[in-house]
Amino acid sequence: MTRILIVDDHPLVRTGFAQLIGDCPDLEVCGEAGDMAEALNQIDATSPDLAIIDLSLAGGSGLDLIEHIKSRDKKILMLVASMHDETLYAERVLAAGARGYINKQEAQDRIIPAIRQVLGGKVYLSQQMTERLLRGMVDASGEKRDIDSLSNRELQVFELIGQGVTTSQMAGQLNLSTKTIETHQAHIKKKLGLGSAHELTQRAIRWVMEQES
């Protein structure tokens, strides 16, 4: 029996995944978590074979969690299920240590095949993303190429700006100093060619809205 941990901050999503997994006689859900701290506790308590991870989590990003899990136990396989743009995040999650990426819009039909592909030692990505990686071409808009230049932490800060999180709140959430957050914001502005904090906020809000549409 393959043991699976579900990490997502939405209870309905966790319930939906658990029901789909529960229909498979060789798979079982060994635990659920809604944030990063709870996920790490569940990793220690349940020793899963595979973790399904969302990128947006309270107390840290899914990318951070992937790196923490990889450093703790390299045997645990990880599959990301997220609403974020696959073309922007797929390579990042693979580099962090996950073995696949599935968009939540496709998850109801594809989550079990994705799980089985990862368990079989393969990487799971959409056909479009696989073709893009094989071509080695950046099939994206100029704006996406700009955002793709951001580091993982810069991208996390950029997303939080778009969600209306203040610098001090961000520092507390990410366990960083306000000065470090301000440095990340300065680097983001430079990479995206933005001249002011207002332009940064407007660009981040627009990007977050596009991700949620």
PyMOL commands that set and color helices and strands:
alter all, ss='L'
color gray80, all
select helices_A, chain A and resi 11-22+36-46+62-72+86-96+104-119+127-135+142-148+152-162+167-174+178-192+197-212
alter helices_A, ss='H'
color red, helices_A
select strands_A, chain A and resi 2-7+27-33+50-53+77-82+101-103
alter strands_A, ss='S'
color yellow, strands_A
deselect
rebuild
show_as cartoon
